[in-house]
Amino acid sequence: MPLCHEPEAKVPREGNRDGYRVVRSADLLGNAKVLTIMHRDEAYRLQVTATGKLILTK
């Protein structure tokens, strides 16, 4: 089951729009429910909740 719950129509088709990137959560997470993002030597945790929402914590 894909982790991305957004309907296709709401997601821009291009990978770069007005200077920012568009990345699907499923492309970042794969089959995982938790991802660690390193930003300026700080670890951030991106996780999918049981209801399919995303939470980003430091």
Secondary structure, DSSP 8 states (H G I E B T S, - for coil): --S--S-GGGS-SSSEETTEE---HHHHHTT-SEEEEEETTEEEEEEE-TTS-EEEE-
